[in-house]
Amino acid sequence: MQQYLRDSAVAGSCATETVSDNISGTSSTAIENDAVVPDVSDAKAHEPDTLVDPAPDSIDHSDSACSVYVQPVSIQSLSTQPAYSDTPGDGAAASHYNRVDYTCMAELLSEEDSVEPVSGVAMQAKPNTDKSMLNSTQLERGRQRHLHAEDPQTPAWSRVRRLDRVHTAHSNQSNPELAALEVAQGLSPQDVACVVFFCSPQYELSALGRALVQRFPGVTLIGCTTAGEISQRGLTSNSITAFSLPKSHFAVDALLIEDLRASGSESLESALSEKLQLLSTRAVAMSPRQTFAFALLDGMSVQEEVILSSIARSLGSVPLIGGSAGDGLKYDDTFVFSDGRFHNHAGVVLLVNTRCRFEVLSGHHFEASTEKMVVTRADPTNRTVYEINAEPAAPEYCRIMGLTLDDLKEGAFAKHPVGVQVGENLYVRSIRQLNDDLSLTFFCAIDSGVVLTRLLDQGLLDHFSRMVDLAKQNIGDVQLIVGCDCIHRLVEAEQKGLAQDLSVLYQKHRVLGFNTYGEQFGGLHLNHTFTGLAIGTPAY
C-alpha cells in the first residue's frame, strides 16, 4: 500500500509520498497559530488606524507578510523601485528591495485592509484610500511586513497571496448560528472551492447544518461529528473547527454514500469513477499525481473495511486518507455532513486536485513485544471477541497486561494496546469497550484465529515530530496538516500527562482535524494512528 503511493511521487517540485511507522525524533514547544477568530460579541467596527494585536505567544505574526504578494500595483511613477513577483515559486524569498517606497506600501495596505463584510456582521471599516491619510502606525506596519517578506527564513506558505492560501477557523460558540458565523469570518467565503469542518456532537446538528449552508452558499461543504476537535489552538472539545481550499489552487468534487450498509461495491465504484472523470475536466493541475481523496465515514457503522475496499479499487493510485466520525465517546450515533445536511450510517468522499505539493502521513508509535495471544472465539460482524487463548476474553487480556477487571476503563485500553503483525507491518487493533459478558468489542476488523501481540510504547510525541519533519523535508513549508487522530491517542496522552505537550505540538505544526473512531489509509481501516495530509505551497 505504501509502495504505490511512493511510486506516484513527482520528482522535483511536486511530492506525493507516504510517511509512516516506526520513526522517532524530538518534540518542540514553539506555538504557531494561523489566525485569531474575531470575537462576535464585539460588534463595534474598528477605526481604520486601530491595530488590535493579540498576545505574541498566541499568533504567528509572519502571516501578515502576505501583503507583499497582492497583485502588483502600478509603479510606473516609481522609477527607482524594482519590479517584483507575486508568485512564491519554489519557496525562495521574493525579489529583494533595496529600500521601501511608502507610496507603494500604501497601495498594498489599502488592498489588504479592505475587508469584505460577512452578512450580518459589523466588520472593520474600509480605510480611506487617500495615501496622504495613512498614519505613521499603518506605514510602519507595512514596512515591517515588507522587511519580513525579504527574510529568507519566512515560511513559504506565508508568502502566498492571502486569497490563494488554505484558511482555517475555529469557534467555541455553543449557539449554532454564532458558531457558523465565526467560522465564516475566519474562512472568508469568497473564491472558496470547498469547506471541510469537524464539530462536536453537542451541537444541535440540524441548526448547525442550516447555518453553515447559509454562510457558504454554492460552496462544496462536508464535515462530520467528532470525539474531539483539533484547531489552530491545539486540542479542543465542544467546538467546531474548519478549513477552506481556494479555487485558485484546488478543484474538488464530493460523493455522498447515503447508506454504508446498503451500498453495493459496483455502484459505489461506478459513481466514484464518474466523479473522478468529472474532476479531470476541471483540474487545476494536469498531472494525475496531484489528486488525492479524503473520506469521512460513520464511525459506528462497522462497515469501514468493506467500503474502503471499494473506494480504493475505484481510486487506483490516487492517495486516500480519512477518518471515522465520532460522538464524544458515547458510542451511539455518529454523523457525516454532505449535500446540505447531516446523515447517519453514511459516508462522503472528497476528491481534490491541487497545484500544491502534498504528502500523506500515517503512523503509530508502537513496536511489537514477544507476548502473544490468540483470538479463539469472535463475532467479526460486530467486531467482538469472546475468547482469547480459549479463556473469557476480558480476564485473559487482564492477565497478560497485568491488570484487573476493575482497571478496564477507556484509558486502560488506550494505554495497553494490542496489534496484529502482517509481514513487516504492525497494525494496532484498539479495544473499544468491555461488555457485560466479559467480551471485548474492537474499533476495527477482528476474527477467530487472529494472533494479537502486546505493543510497547516508543514515544508518542517524538514519533509525531519526526513524521512531520520527514514530510517537510519532502515538500518544504506546510500550510496545513489535515489530521485524523485516533481517540485512543488522545486518551493515552491524557493518561500519561502528555495532552498539553501534544496540543502545543499540533499548534506548532499547523494541524487541524479531529479525534476519530478509526483512520483510513488507502484501502485500510486503522486504529491508534495519526493519519493525515500535509498541504504545502503551490508547485508552480
LINLIN-V903316 format. One record per residue. D_FIRST is the distance of its C-alpha to the first C-alpha in Angstrom with 2 decimals. Layout:
D_FIRST + D_FIRST
//
This chain:
0.00 + 3.77 + 5.39 + 5.73 + 6.96 + 9.02 + 10.31 + 11.62 + 13.69 + 17.40 + 19.77 + 22.74 + 23.41 + 20.11 + 17.00 + 13.67 + 11.49 + 9.58 + 11.95 + 11.14 + 13.04 + 16.25 + 18.09 + 21.68 + 24.50 + 27.52 + 28.13 + 30.71 + 33.25 + 33.95 + 33.91 + 32.88 + 33.36 + 32.99 + 36.14 + 38.75 + 39.25 + 42.94 + 44.99 + 46.02 + 48.95 + 50.58 + 51.40 + 53.80 + 52.95 + 52.95 + 55.41 + 53.91 + 54.76 + 53.53 + 50.51 + 48.71 + 46.62 + 44.45 + 44.49 + 42.92 + 40.49 + 39.09 + 38.04 + 36.58 + 39.54 + 37.60 + 36.57 + 40.08 + 39.54 + 38.21 + 41.84 + 41.96 + 39.32 + 41.20 + 42.30 + 44.96 + 48.44 + 51.53 + 52.82 + 55.30 + 58.05 + 56.22 + 57.10 + 56.13 + 52.67 + 49.88 + 47.27 + 43.84 + 40.42 + 38.64 + 35.20 + 33.20 + 31.64 + 29.35 + 30.40 + 33.72 + 36.80 + 39.01 + 42.11 + 44.47 + 47.79 + 50.81 + 52.36 + 51.82 + 53.90 + 54.58 + 55.37 + 51.89 + 50.41 + 52.42 + 50.74 + 47.32 + 48.45 + 50.02 + 46.87 + 44.49 + 46.95 + 47.63 + 45.62 + 45.27 + 46.25 + 44.16 + 46.26 + 48.47 + 47.84 + 50.27 + 48.46 + 49.67 + 52.47 + 51.94 + 53.80 + 56.77 + 55.61 + 58.84 + 57.77 + 61.09 + 60.28 + 57.26 + 58.25 + 57.60 + 54.81 + 52.77 + 53.44 + 52.42 + 49.17 + 48.48 + 49.44 + 47.09 + 44.18 + 45.01 + 45.29 + 42.02 + 40.23 + 41.72 + 40.18 + 37.27 + 35.84 + 35.47 + 31.80 + 30.77 + 29.80 + 33.40 + 34.77 + 33.05 + 35.63 + 35.80 + 35.34 + 32.15 + 30.51 + 28.13 + 30.60 + 30.43 + 32.95 + 33.82 + 36.70 + 38.20 + 40.73 + 41.01 + 42.73 + 40.20 + 42.24 + 42.64 + 38.97 + 38.02 + 40.73 + 39.40 + 35.89 + 37.45 + 39.49 + 36.53 + 34.34 + 37.11 + 36.39 + 37.62 + 35.19 + 32.14 + 29.32 + 27.99 + 28.43 + 25.96 + 27.67 + 27.21 + 30.40 + 32.08 + 32.96 + 36.51 + 37.21 + 39.11 + 36.09 + 37.98 + 40.22 + 37.37 + 35.61 + 38.90 + 39.57 + 36.22 + 36.62 + 40.12 + 38.99 + 36.22 + 37.77 + 35.79 + 32.63 + 29.25 + 29.17 + 26.49 + 26.17 + 26.13 + 28.04 + 26.88 + 27.48 + 28.46 + 28.15 + 27.20 + 29.47 + 30.77 + 33.06 + 30.39 + 29.95 + 32.21 + 33.13 + 35.27 + 34.40 + 32.46 + 30.25 + 28.93 + 27.75 + 28.53 + 27.09 + 29.85 + 30.40 + 31.03 + 27.42 + 25.43 + 25.48 + 24.11 + 24.18 + 23.57 + 23.25 + 24.87 + 23.85 + 27.24 + 26.74 + 23.40 + 25.31 + 26.75 + 24.08 + 23.42 + 20.06 + 21.83 + 23.81 + 20.97 + 18.88 + 22.12 + 23.02 + 19.78 + 20.12 + 23.69 + 22.82 + 20.45 + 23.31 + 25.80 + 23.91 + 23.86 + 27.65 + 27.97 + 25.36 + 26.59 + 24.17 + 24.03 + 20.71 + 17.89 + 15.72 + 17.97 + 16.79 + 14.68 + 14.96 + 16.32 + 16.91 + 19.73 + 20.27 + 23.27 + 22.73 + 25.19 + 24.10 + 22.07 + 20.15 + 16.92 + 14.70 + 16.52 + 16.58 + 12.96 + 12.14 + 14.74 + 13.83 + 10.26 + 12.02 + 14.63 + 12.75 + 10.89 + 9.59 + 11.33 + 9.67 + 10.63 + 12.12 + 15.19 + 17.41 + 19.70 + 23.34 + 25.86 + 29.59 + 30.81 + 30.18 + 32.52 + 29.93 + 31.96 + 30.72 + 28.12 + 28.20 + 26.32 + 28.33 + 28.27 + 30.99 + 33.64 + 33.42 + 31.59 + 30.06 + 29.52 + 26.93 + 25.17 + 22.19 + 21.79 + 19.13 + 20.11 + 19.09 + 19.96 + 20.84 + 22.18 + 24.03 + 22.84 + 20.35 + 17.50 + 14.74 + 12.01 + 12.73 + 11.55 + 13.17 + 16.02 + 19.07 + 19.50 + 19.66 + 20.56 + 24.25 + 25.97 + 27.15 + 25.67 + 26.59 + 26.05 + 25.93 + 28.83 + 29.46 + 27.32 + 27.16 + 23.53 + 24.77 + 26.04 + 23.65 + 26.79 + 27.50 + 31.15 + 31.30 + 29.74 + 31.20 + 33.64 + 35.06 + 35.01 + 31.66 + 32.96 + 35.67 + 33.42 + 30.77 + 33.72 + 35.07 + 31.93 + 31.49 + 35.23 + 35.81 + 38.29 + 37.83 + 39.56 + 36.78 + 34.11 + 33.78 + 30.80 + 30.85 + 30.88 + 27.54 + 25.92 + 27.73 + 27.03 + 23.40 + 21.81 + 18.30 + 16.47 + 15.37 + 12.71 + 12.98 + 12.56 + 10.71 + 13.30 + 13.14 + 16.40 + 18.36 + 21.02 + 24.41 + 25.93 + 29.51 + 32.24 + 34.09 + 37.82 + 37.38 + 35.49 + 32.16 + 29.03 + 26.83 + 23.19 + 21.07 + 18.21 + 17.82 + 20.17 + 22.14 + 24.81 + 23.87 + 21.04 + 21.73 + 21.66 + 22.01 + 24.13 + 22.39 + 24.15 + 24.23 + 23.54 + 24.74 + 23.39 + 25.16 + 24.46 + 20.71 + 20.62 + 22.97 + 21.02 + 17.73 + 19.80 + 21.73 + 18.76 + 17.74 + 21.39 + 21.51 + 18.95 + 20.51 + 23.94 + 25.81 + 24.13 + 25.97 + 24.03 + 21.08 + 20.25 + 19.55 + 18.40 + 19.88 + 20.14 + 23.81 + 23.77 + 23.14 + 26.29 + 28.21 + 27.34 + 28.46 + 31.66 + 32.34 + 32.08 + 34.01 + 31.19 + 30.97 + 33.24 + 31.49 + 28.11 + 29.82 + 31.27 + 27.98 + 26.44 + 29.58 + 29.36 + 25.85 + 26.60 + 24.26 + 24.98 + 23.39 + 23.91 + 23.59 + 21.46 + 21.49 + 17.69 + 14.78 + 12.13 + 8.67 + 6.84 + 8.09 + 8.78 + 12.34 + 13.00 + 16.35 + 18.23 + 15.86 + 16.62 + 14.07 + 15.36 + 15.99 + 18.47 + 20.72 + 22.81 + 25.82 + 26.19 + 25.02 + 28.19
//
